[in-house]
Amino acid sequence: MNMWNWMKKGWSIAWQQPFAVFVLFFYNFAWGVVLYKLIQSIVVPLLHRYPGKELTREAVQLFWVEGQFQLIKTDLIMPYLWWGLGLLGLRMLLNPMLNAGVYYSLHHQELNAGYRFVEGIRKLTLPFLGLYILQMLCSLAPLYWLIPHTLREYATQSSYMSLGKALLPFLGGYMIYLFVVQLFFLFLQIGKVDRRSSLFTVLFVLRHLLIIMLTALGVLLITFAASAVVMISAYIWAGFAALIGFQLYRFMDMFLKLWAIGTQYALWSEKA
């Protein structure tokens, strides 16, 4: 089976997961509403206090000095900080739960859609949570070196253009690293559902890494093209039609994410 056939098989697998697509869409929509309301509750009161154009420049400077004083000398930011940490912790818990439902659904298509999704959450949340935490640690580890390097370059470069040129190879390498890490953990989750050992899965990915990356890039390019079409359409048909189109795209985006997973699952089923 070649790359194109895996992509077609992955599309068929994703098409058989309407329940998972709807759950992911609802989760992302609800999460977006929560974040919007939280940011609105912070930003709107600040905008009401911001000096208007009719006031002097000194009034604007006083506004920023007062804000800096409240952030540094008072506990004004603490409630928002706790809210942010709470939402981050909740997302770190919900993501592995949803992944457990999705991957279990892919592997047990003979079961009822809702049942297999919930059963996946029940059986695989803890191991998927462990993989999610490990993935986060692997993804953030290079920043231990990259952030100090960026600060050193910032202190020595004469312009933002030269700074960007100096950092571009490192940022490009970091993006490729994140891409490979994501693929590794995608297959670790597939292997967990298939009851394969982590060693077997790692060796499988190393053995087929090139075709895995090419297949993932093929899906990514098609997804990027679909996103570009939606964004261009939003500029051309601005208004209510663009709003409806964007919401439909969010639903399609969840399907495309499942397609990406289903494509790699098809590759695994053929090669493992």
Secondary structure, 3 states (H helix, E strand, C coil): CCHHHHHHHHHHHHHCCHHHHHHHHHHHHHHHHHHHHHHHHHHHHHHHHCCCCCCCHHHHHHHHHHHHHHHHHCCCCHHHHHHHHHHHHHHHHHHHHHHHHHHHHHHCCCCCHHHHHHHHHHHHHHHHHHHHHHHHHHHHCCHHHHHHHHHHHHHHCCCHHHHHHHHHHHHHHHHHHHHHHHHHHHHHHHHHHCCCCHHHHHHHHHHCHHHHHHHHHHHHHHHHHHHHHHHHHHHHCCCHHHHHHHHHHHHHHHHHHHHHHHHHHHHHHHHC
